[in-house]
């Protein structure tokens, strides 16, 4: 029996697509992902909903209202709802660099608008009552490094326009911090970008525990490393102090949260650049006490739950298909999600 009713527990659908494809493993369909999610059960507790990838072949960004109604019916038939949406802002999916050419930035904003329309439509249909639109800068750290000051300025200008669009549709945007995105490749740079836009009511941070943990190791930004070189992973006090430095900087901006585990390495699959590795929740090489570290994100400096988001989500990007198609994987994940909510949730 769960201790708390909130936040709602969601599963991400995009691990069926991210890192999959011709140069990796075959994608897993949205229907399969929904079935695996709906089947998970831990002592009668189930997932409450899913977060969607607004891109074909899962959920086409150009879906009509009728398409979205069919999608909503399919999700509702499994007793699930929709939360956050990932906007396909990258060049291969129709978007463009947040700090690129005028045309690239225009394409980026077009995808943000389409995702916001989708989010609003799903609300009108009744399948979605909460959640954000997830974005990043859709360009690499090396591209950003060609002109750091100007590129951060451009990214902030693009995101300011994105905020204007989001507000038209009653949506909020969240930057998912990953080492693979320029101007977001370190925790300091993400904070710098969020502060430059300075629209906290509309643009916040999406904290994925696996991705954000990599910030402490200074990948792609050694100058912003928090953990010491050759860190002793058994030195829990040092680890938690580093995670506290990280979360103190980013938690005030955090409006969307992914529970995840990381083994301290980077990983890429298919066409996806190297980023924070998602490992199984019970991986013996996992470096975090997931429940304890989640508390640094979900509780404020006063020790009380921030209640900054109405749902939390599991993210297992680039898990092998054999692992994802094993029902036990999802029961293990759900059990950990329940423990996070029991420890840090509310009613």
Buried (B, 14 or more C-beta within 10 A) or exposed (E): EBEBEBBBBBBBBBBBBBBBBEEBBEBBBBEBBBEBBBEBEBEEBBBBBBBBBBBEEBBBBEBEEEBBBEBBEBBBEBEBBBBBBBBBBBBEBBBBBBBBEEEBBBBBBBBBBBBBBBBBBBBEBEBBBBBBBBBBBBBBBEBBBEEBEEBBBBBBBBBBBBBEBBBEBEBBBBBBBBBBBBBBBBBEBBBBBBEBBEBBEBBBBBBBBBBBBBBBBBBBBEEBBBBEEEBEBEEEEBBBBBBBBBBEBBBBBBBBBBBBBBBBBBBBBBBBEBBBBBBBBEEEEBBBBBBBBBBBBBBEEEEEBBEBBBBBBBBBBBBEBEEBEBEEBBBBBBBBBBBBBEBBBBE
